[in-house]
Structures are given as structure tokens and as C-alpha cells.
Amino acid sequence: MTDTAQSTTRPELIDSLVQDRADESQGPADRLVVAYCFTPYVDTSGTVMAKRVRLLGEPVDVIQNEMSSIRGIDPGVEAVAGDLIRRRAILPTQTRFSSWPSIREWCEAGEAKVDQWVADSGGTAPWRSMYSRSHFVASHYLAALVKDKHPEIEWEAEFSDPCSRDANGAVRFAAVEHDALLRRIRSIVGPLEVEPDVENVFAWAEHLVWSRADRIVFTNENQLEYMIGFIADPQLQRRARERAVVAHHPMLPPRFYELDRADQELESDRINIGYFGNFYGKQSPVDVVRGISALDKDLRRRLALHIYTNDTEKLDEYIEALDVADCVRAHPFLPFLQFLEISTRMDLLLVIDYPLAKDAEKNPFLLSKWGDYEGSGTPVWGLLEESSVLSAMNHDAIRFRTPIQQPTAAAQFLSRLARGVITI
């Protein structure tokens, strides 16, 4: 899930960000953000949540978890929303993706912090609204408990991706424990004609949102239909659909692309193509590298494919095996603001769809980097799955399209690009 460079660890920076009392001269926050992962930790979900805060443009109080045990820190990403944060609690609970004990500990600490802030406000919750986002699903658990205790707060809950299904369409499972927290969760969800998988952390996270959120945010229409289609209880499905909205991954204003220049000069005599993400996995650019390897060397010297990824050592081995070091460059992930900046200097950005999940009629995934690419002003080459949101999108930024998992199509496109048949 990470997509930028790791910097320091727990640390003075984190301690310096904790702010229990708002500066009254700045005005109070009307919105509470419950985000298990949030900046400055290096994580896509936390960065997207910060971008949501920026685009909402309202002061917020933030409750987040201390993530140093599994995530690095990028101090620069604090520029995205740091000035809008009035109070911030960084809870020192154990950090896990979905284990029930960690969710329970997070909820206990989070509720105690909310109770303290409510007491500081004279016993009345000071927030008009609340926003939570998964992944991580712990965010929705705590938000549901806050909503249950303070029903007057309007709760907006966002799903970055399907919770209870993975990218292959298989059930994502983590076991609950039959304890006081689960009893509260059952009470909050209330009686249903058809219960969820009562043993599954992810199923309960979804059902908390379906049953109590006032506004349910999906990143695309396909995801909305896919997730709501799994709701077995007809009344709950109707409720979720009535409250569902679509909001694509947010795009930051142009000034954020100018804040921190990456210390790298691009090759002026080549067409520079940028890819930012993991090299191995569902959205791998392997087919593009294989496509480049099929080109004559006189064409390859006109191209430079820059891959910013987490494991450059393995990528270097792959580059050497395919003998493409003359035109494929391996780079470590950049800090977020430097990633934004260098994306504006690339000639072409590469975006790659997830393959279609086995149980989906349409592709439910929209890449989080799409918002960043869209804001860069740089043309995009999409390796697209035919049912995806990007494939259906009529957007000027998506200048070129080839199908996923077809290295021959990628090679043909790269050949035409290098020969000047296609111009950027």
C-alpha cells in the first residue's frame, strides 16, 4: 500500500504533531476525521484521506493510529492538510491490518480521546460531521461507536476498495472475537433479515457502514455496484443505495506540484515515461518492460522508462536479465511531494488497471494515483482492462490506450512512439 519514500521512525516529528488543545485563534473544527492511517505515515490510504481534508477545506480534528512499526514517515506530506488540523491524537495502539485485538484496543483508546474532547467542549460533541476511510477497517469501527454515542453527528464513510473481497474476488477474512466490542457492534447494526458472516472482521466493518453511515462514499460507480451487490439483507441494501455517492480519488491544486523538486534530471534526448508503484503484483509494468525488450536498440535509445518502486534490487536483476538497462531505469520511491513534482516533468505517465476480479461484471478498482496523474498535466498512457472506470472514461489526460496483459500491444505502441508515428 505504500507509494512514497520512507524517512524517519517514531519520533520527535510524531510527538510534535500531537495537539490536544486547539488554538482558539484559528477557530474550532466542525469535522472529526477518524483515520487509522493518516499522514505523515507513508501509506496510500492516509495520503488520500489528507487530500480529502484539503479539498473539503474545513478545519478538522484528527484521530489516527501510531504506525511506525509498519510504515515509514514522509514529513513533506504534512503539507497536504496539516494547516487544517486543529487537534490531533496519534494513538499508541498495536498496529495490525485487521486483527480483532488491535481493533478493540484502537476503539477503546479512540473512544476515550473522543470523550475527553467532548468533555473539553462542555459535554457536547463539537463536531457537525465525521469522516472515516478504509482501508484500514478499524477506522469504521471507531467511527460507528462515535456515531452510536453521538447520533447527531453526520457520518461520512468511504471505502477505498471492497473490504470483504480482495483483488481476485476472493473473500477477505479475519476472525472476530466474541467479546464486549462484538456485542456492541451487533447492537449498532441491529436486527437483520440476513446476517453477515458473523465471524469476519471485514463483513462487520461493511455492515456498520451500511447500517449507520449517513453518506457512503465510493471511489467509482463500478465499486458501488459491486459492493452493494453483496449485501444480502434487502432492507440494508436499499438503505446503502439511498446514501451512496461516488467521489473519484481527489486531485490536489497545482501549487502542491511545485513545493518540492525531485533531485533528478530527466534525459532531454529521450521520451521519458514514468511509472510509480510496485513492480510485481496485479498492476505490474512487466509487460511494458517486455515490450521494450522486443524493440530494436536504435528505437530503445529514444525511450527511457523510469520505474519508481519498493524493491529496486529485484527490478535491477530483471532489467539485467532482459538486457534493457539502456532504456529502463530503476528508482526507489520518492517522497510524495517530489513524486508530484517529477510527474509534471515526465513526457508520459503509465497507469495500469487491475485485472477483472473473477466474480465481478465490471472492474471495481480505480487507481488512487489517477487523481495525482490527472493533476500533473502530463499525458497518460493507460494499460486498461476493458470494463474499468478508466477504460470508460473520456478524459483528455488519457492520451493513449492499450489492453492490459498484452506485451505485444505494448511493444507496438512503444515502437510507434519511438519512431515518431505517435506524438505526445
C-alpha positions as CSV (number, residue, x, y, z in Angstrom):
1,M,0.0,0.0,0.0
2,T,2.9,2.3,0.3
3,D,3.8,4.6,-2.6
4,T,6.3,7.1,-1.3
5,A,9.7,7.1,0.3
6,Q,10.2,6.2,4.0
7,S,12.0,8.6,6.1
8,T,12.3,8.6,9.9
9,T,10.7,6.5,12.6
10,R,8.6,7.3,15.8
11,P,10.0,10.1,16.8
12,E,10.1,13.6,17.6
13,L,8.2,14.5,14.5
14,I,5.2,12.4,15.6
15,D,5.3,13.7,19.1
16,S,5.4,17.3,17.8
17,L,2.2,16.7,15.7
18,V,0.1,15.7,18.7
19,Q,-2.2,18.6,19.6
20,D,-4.7,18.1,22.3
21,R,-5.9,21.7,22.6
22,A,-6.9,23.7,19.6
23,D,-5.5,27.2,19.0
24,E,-8.7,29.2,19.6
25,S,-7.5,31.9,17.3
26,Q,-7.8,29.5,14.4
27,G,-11.4,28.7,15.1
28,P,-12.9,25.3,16.1
29,A,-13.1,22.2,13.9
30,D,-16.6,21.3,12.8
31,R,-15.5,17.9,11.4
32,L,-13.9,14.9,13.1
33,V,-11.6,12.7,10.9
34,V,-11.2,9.1,12.1
35,A,-8.4,7.6,10.0
36,Y,-6.4,4.7,11.4
37,C,-3.7,5.6,8.9
38,F,-3.0,9.3,8.2
39,T,-0.1,11.5,7.3
40,P,2.8,11.7,7.8
41,Y,2.9,7.9,7.5
42,V,3.8,6.5,4.1
43,D,0.5,4.9,3.0
44,T,-1.8,5.5,0.1
45,S,-4.9,5.5,2.2
46,G,-3.6,8.0,4.6
47,T,-2.4,10.3,1.8
48,V,-5.8,10.1,0.1
49,M,-7.5,11.0,3.4
50,A,-5.3,14.0,3.7
51,K,-6.2,15.1,0.2
52,R,-9.9,14.7,1.1
53,V,-9.3,17.0,4.0
54,R,-7.5,19.6,1.8
55,L,-10.3,19.6,-0.8
56,L,-13.0,19.9,1.8
57,G,-11.1,22.9,3.1
58,E,-12.6,22.9,6.6
59,P,-10.8,22.7,9.9
60,V,-10.7,19.2,11.3
61,D,-9.8,17.3,14.5
62,V,-8.0,14.0,13.6
63,I,-7.8,10.7,15.4
64,Q,-5.2,8.4,13.9
65,N,-3.0,5.4,15.0
66,E,0.7,5.4,15.6
67,M,2.0,3.4,12.6
68,S,5.8,3.5,13.0
69,S,6.1,-0.3,13.4
70,I,4.9,-0.9,9.8
71,R,5.1,2.4,8.0
72,G,7.8,4.9,7.4
73,I,7.3,8.7,7.7
74,D,7.3,11.3,5.0
75,P,7.4,14.8,6.7
76,G,6.7,16.6,3.5
77,V,3.2,15.0,3.1
78,E,2.1,17.0,6.1
79,A,1.9,20.0,3.8
80,V,-1.2,18.5,2.2
81,A,-3.6,19.1,5.1
82,G,-1.5,19.9,8.2
83,D,-2.6,23.5,8.4
84,L,-6.3,22.5,8.6
85,I,-5.8,20.2,11.7
86,R,-6.9,21.8,14.9
87,R,-6.5,18.9,17.3
88,R,-4.7,15.6,16.6
89,A,-4.5,12.4,18.6
90,I,-2.0,9.8,17.5
91,L,-2.9,6.7,19.5
92,P,-0.1,4.4,20.5
93,T,-2.1,1.2,20.0
94,Q,-0.7,-2.0,18.3
95,T,-0.8,-1.7,14.6
96,R,-2.3,-4.5,12.6
97,F,-4.2,-4.6,9.3
98,S,-7.3,-6.4,10.6
99,S,-6.7,-8.3,13.9
100,W,-9.6,-8.1,16.3
101,P,-7.4,-7.4,19.4
102,S,-5.8,-4.4,17.7
103,I,-9.2,-3.1,16.6
104,R,-10.5,-3.4,20.1
105,E,-7.5,-1.6,21.6
106,W,-7.8,1.2,19.0
107,C,-11.6,1.6,19.7
108,E,-11.0,1.8,23.4
109,A,-8.3,4.4,23.1
110,G,-10.2,6.3,20.4
111,E,-13.4,6.5,22.4
112,A,-11.5,7.7,25.4
113,K,-10.0,10.5,23.3
114,V,-13.4,11.5,21.9
115,D,-14.9,11.5,25.4
116,Q,-12.0,13.8,26.5
117,W,-12.6,16.2,23.7
118,V,-16.3,16.2,24.2
119,A,-15.7,17.0,27.9
120,D,-13.4,19.8,26.9
121,S,-16.3,21.2,24.9
122,G,-18.6,21.3,27.8
123,G,-20.1,17.9,27.4
124,T,-21.5,18.3,23.9
125,A,-19.8,16.9,20.8
126,P,-18.3,19.9,19.0
127,W,-18.4,18.3,15.5
128,R,-21.2,18.7,12.9
129,S,-19.8,15.8,10.8
130,M,-17.3,13.0,10.9
131,Y,-15.4,11.3,8.1
132,S,-13.8,7.8,8.2
133,R,-12.0,5.8,5.5
134,S,-10.9,2.3,4.9
135,H,-8.6,0.6,4.4
136,F,-7.8,0.2,7.4
137,V,-11.2,-1.1,8.5
138,A,-10.5,-0.1,12.1
139,S,-11.4,3.4,11.1
140,H,-15.1,2.5,10.5
141,Y,-15.3,0.5,13.8
142,L,-14.3,3.6,15.9
143,A,-16.5,5.9,13.7
144,A,-19.5,3.7,14.2
145,L,-19.0,3.7,18.0
146,V,-18.8,7.6,17.9
147,K,-21.9,7.7,15.8
148,D,-23.8,5.5,18.2
149,K,-22.9,7.7,21.2
150,H,-23.4,11.0,19.3
151,P,-26.1,10.3,16.7
152,E,-26.4,14.0,15.8
153,I,-23.1,13.8,14.1
154,E,-23.4,13.2,10.3
155,W,-21.1,10.3,9.4
156,E,-19.5,10.0,6.0
157,A,-17.7,6.7,5.5
158,E,-15.5,6.0,2.5
159,F,-14.4,2.7,1.0
160,S,-11.2,2.9,-0.9
161,D,-11.7,-0.6,-2.2
162,P,-14.1,-3.5,-1.4
163,C,-13.4,-4.6,2.2
164,S,-14.7,-8.2,2.3
165,R,-13.3,-9.1,-1.2
166,D,-9.7,-9.0,-2.4
167,A,-8.4,-8.0,-5.9
168,N,-9.1,-11.6,-7.1
169,G,-12.7,-11.5,-5.9
170,A,-12.0,-14.0,-3.1
171,V,-13.4,-13.4,0.4
172,R,-11.1,-11.5,2.6
173,F,-11.3,-12.9,6.1
174,A,-10.1,-12.1,9.6
175,A,-11.7,-13.6,12.7
176,V,-13.6,-11.6,15.3
177,E,-13.7,-12.5,19.0
178,H,-17.0,-12.9,20.8
179,D,-16.5,-10.1,23.4
180,A,-18.0,-6.8,24.6
181,L,-17.0,-5.0,21.4
182,L,-18.7,-7.5,19.1
183,R,-21.8,-7.3,21.3
184,R,-21.8,-3.5,20.8
185,I,-21.3,-3.9,17.1
186,R,-24.2,-6.3,16.8
187,S,-26.4,-3.8,18.7
188,I,-25.3,-0.9,16.5
189,V,-26.1,-2.9,13.3
190,G,-29.4,-4.1,14.7
191,P,-31.6,-6.9,13.6
192,L,-31.3,-8.1,10.0
193,E,-33.3,-10.5,7.8
194,V,-29.9,-11.8,6.6
195,E,-26.9,-11.5,8.8
196,P,-23.4,-11.0,7.5
197,D,-20.6,-13.5,8.1
198,V,-20.7,-13.1,11.8
199,E,-17.1,-14.3,12.2
200,N,-15.5,-11.9,9.8
201,V,-13.9,-8.6,10.7
202,F,-14.3,-7.2,7.2
203,A,-18.0,-8.2,6.9
204,W,-18.9,-6.4,10.1
205,A,-16.9,-3.3,9.0
206,E,-19.1,-3.1,5.9
207,H,-22.3,-3.7,7.8
208,L,-21.5,-1.0,10.3
209,V,-21.3,1.5,7.4
210,W,-24.4,0.1,5.6
211,S,-26.5,0.4,8.8
212,R,-25.3,3.7,10.4
213,A,-23.4,5.9,8.0
214,D,-25.4,9.0,6.7
215,R,-23.3,9.2,3.5
216,I,-21.4,6.3,1.9
217,V,-18.6,7.3,-0.4
218,F,-17.3,5.0,-3.2
219,T,-14.4,5.9,-5.5
220,N,-16.3,4.8,-8.6
221,E,-19.6,3.6,-9.9
222,N,-18.4,0.0,-10.5
223,Q,-17.2,-0.3,-6.9
224,L,-20.6,0.9,-5.7
225,E,-22.5,-1.7,-7.6
226,Y,-20.0,-4.4,-6.8
227,M,-20.1,-3.9,-3.0
228,I,-23.7,-3.1,-2.6
229,G,-24.5,-6.2,-4.7
230,F,-23.0,-8.4,-1.9
231,I,-25.5,-7.1,0.7
232,A,-27.8,-10.0,1.3
233,D,-30.3,-8.2,3.5
234,P,-32.8,-6.4,1.2
235,Q,-33.6,-3.5,3.6
236,L,-30.0,-2.8,4.3
237,Q,-29.2,-2.9,0.6
238,R,-31.9,-0.3,0.0
239,R,-30.5,1.9,2.8
240,A,-27.0,1.7,1.5
241,R,-28.0,2.6,-2.1
242,E,-30.0,5.6,-0.9
243,R,-26.9,7.0,0.9
244,A,-24.3,6.1,-1.7
245,V,-22.3,8.7,-3.6
246,V,-19.3,8.5,-5.9
247,A,-16.2,10.6,-5.5
248,H,-13.2,9.8,-7.5
249,H,-9.8,9.9,-5.9
250,P,-9.0,13.6,-5.1
251,M,-6.8,15.8,-7.2
252,L,-4.7,18.4,-5.4
253,P,-4.4,22.1,-6.6
254,P,-1.4,22.9,-8.9
255,R,0.6,24.6,-6.2
256,F,1.3,21.2,-4.5
257,Y,3.1,20.0,-7.6
258,E,5.6,22.9,-7.1
259,L,6.5,22.5,-3.4
260,D,9.5,20.1,-3.5
261,R,11.6,19.5,-6.6
262,A,12.9,15.9,-7.0
263,D,16.7,15.8,-7.2
264,Q,16.7,14.1,-10.6
265,E,17.2,15.4,-14.1
266,L,15.4,13.6,-16.9
267,E,17.0,12.8,-20.3
268,S,16.2,15.5,-22.7
269,D,17.1,13.4,-25.8
270,R,14.6,10.6,-24.9
271,I,10.9,10.3,-24.3
272,N,10.6,9.9,-20.5
273,I,7.9,7.5,-19.3
274,G,7.1,7.4,-15.6
275,Y,5.6,4.5,-13.6
276,F,5.2,4.8,-9.8
277,G,4.2,1.7,-8.0
278,N,5.1,-1.9,-7.1
279,F,6.8,-3.8,-9.9
280,Y,5.5,-7.2,-9.1
281,G,1.7,-7.7,-8.5
282,K,-1.6,-7.2,-10.1
283,Q,-0.6,-3.8,-11.7
284,S,2.9,-4.7,-12.8
285,P,4.6,-2.9,-15.7
286,V,6.3,-6.2,-16.6
287,D,4.5,-6.3,-19.9
288,V,5.9,-2.8,-20.7
289,V,9.4,-3.9,-19.9
290,R,9.0,-7.0,-22.0
291,G,7.6,-4.8,-24.8
292,I,10.7,-2.6,-24.7
293,S,12.9,-5.6,-24.8
294,A,11.3,-6.6,-28.1
295,L,12.4,-3.3,-29.8
296,D,15.5,-2.7,-31.8
297,K,18.2,-0.9,-29.9
298,D,18.1,2.1,-32.2
299,L,14.5,2.6,-31.1
300,R,15.1,1.8,-27.5
301,R,17.7,4.6,-27.2
302,R,14.9,7.1,-27.9
303,L,12.9,6.0,-24.8
304,A,13.5,6.0,-21.1
305,L,11.2,4.1,-18.8
306,H,11.5,5.3,-15.2
307,I,10.1,2.8,-12.7
308,Y,9.8,4.1,-9.1
309,T,9.3,1.1,-6.9
310,N,9.9,-0.5,-3.5
311,D,12.4,-3.2,-4.5
312,T,14.9,-1.8,-6.9
313,E,17.3,-4.7,-6.4
314,K,14.9,-7.3,-7.8
315,L,14.0,-4.9,-10.6
316,D,17.7,-4.4,-11.5
317,E,18.0,-8.1,-11.7
318,Y,15.0,-8.3,-14.1
319,I,16.4,-5.4,-16.2
320,E,19.7,-7.2,-16.5
321,A,18.1,-10.5,-17.4
322,L,16.1,-8.8,-20.2
323,D,19.1,-6.7,-21.3
324,V,17.2,-3.4,-21.2
325,A,19.4,-1.4,-18.9
326,D,20.0,1.0,-21.9
327,C,16.4,2.3,-21.5
328,V,14.8,1.1,-18.3
329,R,15.7,2.9,-15.1
330,A,15.0,1.6,-11.5
331,H,14.5,4.2,-8.8
332,P,13.3,4.0,-5.2
333,F,10.0,5.5,-4.2
334,L,10.1,9.3,-3.9
335,P,8.6,11.4,-1.1
336,F,5.1,12.3,-2.0
337,L,5.6,16.0,-3.0
338,Q,8.7,15.0,-5.1
339,F,6.6,12.4,-6.8
340,L,4.0,15.1,-7.7
341,E,6.7,17.4,-9.0
342,I,8.6,14.9,-11.2
343,S,5.3,13.7,-12.6
344,T,4.9,17.1,-14.2
345,R,8.3,16.8,-15.9
346,M,7.7,13.3,-17.4
347,D,6.7,13.2,-21.1
348,L,4.2,10.3,-20.4
349,L,2.8,8.7,-17.2
350,L,2.0,5.0,-17.2
351,V,-1.2,3.8,-15.4
352,I,-2.1,0.1,-15.2
353,D,-5.5,-1.3,-14.3
354,Y,-6.2,-4.2,-12.1
355,P,-7.3,-7.4,-14.0
356,L,-11.1,-8.1,-13.7
357,A,-11.9,-10.0,-10.5
358,K,-13.4,-13.4,-11.1
359,D,-16.8,-12.6,-9.6
360,A,-17.2,-9.0,-11.0
361,E,-19.1,-8.0,-14.1
362,K,-17.2,-4.7,-14.2
363,N,-13.9,-3.8,-12.7
364,P,-14.5,-2.2,-9.2
365,F,-11.0,-0.7,-8.8
366,L,-9.9,2.8,-9.6
367,L,-6.2,3.6,-9.0
368,S,-5.6,6.1,-6.3
369,K,-2.8,7.7,-8.4
370,W,-5.2,8.6,-11.1
371,G,-6.0,11.8,-9.1
372,D,-2.3,12.7,-8.9
373,Y,-1.7,11.9,-12.6
374,E,-4.8,13.9,-13.6
375,G,-3.5,16.9,-11.8
376,S,0.0,16.7,-13.2
377,G,-0.9,18.0,-16.7
378,T,1.2,15.2,-18.2
379,P,-0.3,12.9,-20.9
380,V,-1.2,9.4,-19.6
381,W,-0.7,6.0,-21.3
382,G,-3.2,3.6,-19.9
383,L,-2.9,-0.2,-19.9
384,L,-6.6,-0.7,-19.4
385,E,-9.0,-3.5,-18.6
386,E,-12.0,-3.2,-20.9
387,S,-14.6,-2.9,-18.1
388,S,-12.7,-0.5,-15.9
389,V,-13.6,3.0,-15.0
390,L,-10.6,4.4,-16.7
391,S,-11.4,2.4,-19.8
392,A,-14.8,4.0,-20.0
393,M,-13.6,7.5,-19.1
394,N,-13.5,10.1,-21.9
395,H,-10.7,12.2,-20.4
396,D,-8.2,14.3,-22.3
397,A,-5.4,13.2,-20.0
398,I,-5.7,9.6,-21.1
399,R,-4.0,10.2,-24.4
400,F,-3.1,6.6,-25.3
401,R,-4.7,3.2,-24.5
402,T,-3.6,-0.4,-24.9
403,P,-5.0,-3.5,-23.2
404,I,-3.5,-5.0,-20.1
405,Q,-1.6,-8.3,-20.1
406,Q,-0.6,-7.9,-23.8
407,P,3.1,-7.2,-24.1
408,T,2.8,-7.3,-27.9
409,A,0.4,-4.4,-27.9
410,A,2.7,-2.5,-25.5
411,A,5.7,-3.2,-27.9
412,Q,3.7,-2.0,-30.9
413,F,2.8,1.2,-29.1
414,L,6.3,1.8,-27.9
415,S,7.7,1.2,-31.4
416,R,5.3,3.8,-32.9
417,L,6.1,6.2,-30.1
418,A,9.9,5.9,-30.7
419,R,9.6,6.2,-34.5
420,G,7.5,9.4,-34.2
421,V,4.4,7.8,-35.7
422,I,2.7,8.8,-32.4
423,T,3.5,12.2,-31.0
424,I,2.9,13.4,-27.5
